[in-house]
Amino acid sequence: MAMYILYIVIAYLVGAIPVGIILSKIKGIDPRKTGSGNIGATNVMRAAGKAFGLLTLIGDALKGLIPTLTAINSGLPSPVIAAIGLAAFIGHLFPIYLRFKGGKGVATALGVYIAINPYAISISFIVFILTFLKWRFVSLGSLIGTGIMPFALIILKAPAEYIYLSLVVGILIFIKHKDNIKRLAAGKESRFGR
């Protein structure tokens, strides 16, 4: 039991690493003071350029992937794996290093899902891409892709714990995107590339 708790705490601390801020500081920029103020890949891309945005996306995804994949490879039971994935995700949303003011969690959730079920995330990613190409809203693609995940996991007969994980993650992502949802509804959300 103590080992499980240690895994969960480490996963949280890894998830809390502010990759976007660390990378942006190379260019002397703080993404929290630019654009949407978010520390995620999209805002870092706007603030510091495409390369830094892409590196932030990869880094944030690895924060979810590495702890979850380590748990899987260690042979831990699926409820513990789900808890570790959730801890990494929560770390990104509420990082102790930034006084619990973090990002929206999509990339970190992506990393977690790649570890637990790459087939389900492939379905979600295709939906994200199609939505993004149609409307050019990263937020809309992220929300619809997130909403698809529980259904994809159910169809692929994933363990129940992973389905519950996707529901909790999905709810938190939607909450974190509340301002984006308001702007989308009002027709004021920024399209990618503008």
Secondary structure as the mmCIF struct_conf table of DSSP 4:
data_model
#
loop_
_struct_conf.conf_type_id
_struct_conf.id
_struct_conf.beg_label_comp_id
_struct_conf.beg_label_asym_id
_struct_conf.beg_label_seq_id
_struct_conf.end_label_comp_id
_struct_conf.end_label_asym_id
_struct_conf.end_label_seq_id
HELX_RH_AL_P HELX_RH_AL_P1 ALA A 2 GLY A 15
TURN_TY1_P TURN_TY1_P1 ALA A 16 ALA A 16
HELX_RH_AL_P HELX_RH_AL_P2 VAL A 19 SER A 24
HELX_RH_3T_P HELX_RH_3T_P1 LYS A 25 LYS A 27
TURN_TY1_P TURN_TY1_P2 GLY A 28 GLY A 28
HELX_RH_3T_P HELX_RH_3T_P2 PRO A 31 LYS A 33
BEND BEND1 THR A 34 THR A 34
TURN_TY1_P TURN_TY1_P3 GLY A 35 SER A 36
BEND BEND2 GLY A 40 GLY A 40
HELX_RH_AL_P HELX_RH_AL_P3 ALA A 41 ALA A 48
HELX_RH_AL_P HELX_RH_AL_P4 LYS A 50 ASN A 73
TURN_TY1_P TURN_TY1_P4 SER A 74 GLY A 75
HELX_RH_AL_P HELX_RH_AL_P5 SER A 78 LEU A 93
BEND BEND3 PHE A 94 PHE A 94
HELX_RH_3T_P HELX_RH_3T_P3 ILE A 96 LEU A 98
TURN_TY1_P TURN_TY1_P5 ARG A 99 PHE A 100
HELX_RH_AL_P HELX_RH_AL_P6 VAL A 106 ILE A 116
HELX_RH_AL_P HELX_RH_AL_P7 PRO A 118 TRP A 135
HELX_RH_AL_P HELX_RH_AL_P8 VAL A 138 ILE A 155
TURN_TY1_P TURN_TY1_P6 LEU A 156 LYS A 157
HELX_RH_AL_P HELX_RH_AL_P9 ALA A 160 LYS A 176
TURN_TY1_P TURN_TY1_P7 HIS A 177 HIS A 177
HELX_RH_AL_P HELX_RH_AL_P10 LYS A 178 ALA A 186
TURN_TY1_P TURN_TY1_P8 GLY A 187 GLY A 187
HELX_LH_PP_P HELX_LH_PP_P1 GLU A 189 ARG A 191
TURN_TY1_P TURN_TY1_P9 PHE A 192 GLY A 193
#
